[in-house]
Amino acid sequence: MRKIMGTAGWKFTSAAPEEVPREIAAVLPQDAQWVASTDFDVTVTKGAYAGSFYLDRASAQVLFDAVNPVRH
């Protein structure tokens, strides 16, 4: 998590995921302080699909929301 969040060029700001399915929400930390970075999203998806990635430093969890991801 430190390596991801410390990478130059990825500015993370507070962001709350929307409409998390209840099955997934049930296993997420209630006190998560989610952050996100548009630049990180673009780096991960390489522009091939829409995707948002949320990180919580304290729990070291990543939550992602992607539409039609493709495998290369």
C-alpha positions as CSV (number, residue, x, y, z in Angstrom):
1,M,0.0,0.0,0.0
2,R,2.8,2.4,0.9
3,K,4.5,1.8,-2.5
4,I,1.3,2.5,-4.4
5,M,0.3,5.6,-2.5
6,G,3.9,6.9,-2.5
7,T,4.4,6.7,-6.3
8,A,5.0,10.1,-7.9
9,G,2.3,11.2,-10.2
10,W,-0.5,9.5,-8.4
11,K,-2.3,12.0,-6.2
12,F,-4.7,10.3,-3.9
13,T,-7.6,12.2,-2.4
14,S,-10.6,11.2,-0.2
15,A,-13.2,9.4,-2.2
16,A,-16.2,7.3,-1.2
17,P,-17.2,4.3,-3.3
18,E,-20.9,4.4,-4.4
19,E,-23.4,1.5,-4.5
20,V,-21.2,-1.2,-3.1
21,P,-23.1,-4.5,-3.2
22,R,-24.1,-5.6,0.3
23,E,-22.1,-8.9,0.1
24,I,-18.9,-6.9,-0.5
25,A,-19.8,-4.1,2.0
26,A,-20.2,-6.8,4.7
27,V,-16.5,-7.7,4.5
28,L,-15.1,-4.1,4.3
29,P,-13.9,-2.2,7.4
30,Q,-16.7,0.1,8.7
31,D,-14.2,2.8,9.5
32,A,-12.3,2.7,6.1
33,Q,-10.9,6.0,4.9
34,W,-11.0,5.5,1.2
35,V,-8.8,7.4,-1.2
36,A,-8.7,7.3,-5.0
37,S,-6.6,8.7,-7.8
38,T,-7.7,9.2,-11.4
39,D,-4.1,8.8,-12.6
40,F,-3.8,5.5,-10.8
41,D,-7.1,4.3,-12.4
42,V,-5.8,5.2,-15.9
43,T,-2.5,3.5,-15.2
44,V,-4.2,0.2,-14.0
45,T,-6.8,0.1,-16.8
46,K,-4.5,1.4,-19.5
47,G,-7.7,3.1,-20.9
48,A,-9.0,-0.3,-22.0
49,Y,-12.1,-0.2,-19.7
50,A,-13.7,2.0,-17.1
51,G,-12.5,1.4,-13.6
52,S,-12.2,3.1,-10.2
53,F,-9.9,1.9,-7.5
54,Y,-10.3,2.8,-3.8
55,L,-7.6,2.2,-1.2
56,D,-7.7,2.2,2.5
57,R,-4.3,2.5,4.1
58,A,-5.2,1.3,7.6
59,S,-6.6,-2.0,6.4
60,A,-4.4,-2.3,3.3
61,Q,-7.5,-3.1,1.3
62,V,-8.3,-2.2,-2.3
63,L,-11.9,-2.0,-3.6
64,F,-12.4,-1.7,-7.3
65,D,-15.3,-1.0,-9.5
66,A,-14.8,-2.0,-13.1
67,V,-17.0,-2.2,-16.2
68,N,-16.2,-4.8,-18.8
69,P,-12.5,-5.4,-17.9
70,V,-10.5,-7.2,-20.6
71,R,-7.6,-9.6,-20.2
72,H,-4.6,-9.0,-22.4
